[in-house]
């Protein structure tokens, strides 16, 4: 491989990612390198790095998603990252309007309409209530807590404390603080493990918070306000869980560049 990497920068409601077309499998999957590339002062900067690869079953799936957190570790599913990758694959002419791709949590369907990408998330089998808070897995594990005045809430301090508490310290958990703005709208702020900070948006977190909100208000869709913009989540109730879950929102290419490795 050359010592120079061609990359693309994408963002989905402020959740930003370094994108690499790795269909030739030449990218060195090195933790130190990935962490450096994601560094906002010494690298490109991003909440994570995503590799677009060919899936081994090319007859069934358009591509494969390989996602790394900004700490350089390969991680669980990223909803906004998935939406951005769909926009990237569309840019690369891999599909026309609808696609199917493989990710660490399984197969996802998606569709694109202009700047808006709609991504089908995995089914959620259960939403567990624990001491007035909620836990569920939307491709990544999430903790959901309803608070008042989320706009002024100390997200980093409280999120860091929960994520590093004895219950979650080993595996880590993403922590979402949520407030109802209306029956069909919530404001979500998320502390993400792996980033170890608040992000402008978290797709799996927005989905998790929306599902808890849907159970509370008996809605089939919820508008989600995040620091970086607006998302929408659709779902169908299925016993204790949900199915046919879709995450919708903007995904945009910010710039293309080359960096010396």
Secondary structure, 3 states (H helix, E strand, C coil): CCCEEEEEEEEECCEEEEEEECCCCCCCCCHHHHHHHHCCCCCCCCCEEEEEECCCCCCCCCEEEEEEECCCCECCCCHHHHHHHHHHHHHCCCCCCEEEEEECCEEEEEEEECCEEEEECCCECCCEEECCEEEEECCCEEEEEECCCHHHCCHHHHHHHHHCCCCCCCCCCEEEEEEEEECCEEEEEEEECCCCEEECCCHHHHHHHHHHHHHHHCCCEEEEEECCEEEEEEEEEECCEEEEEEEEEECEEEEEEEEEC
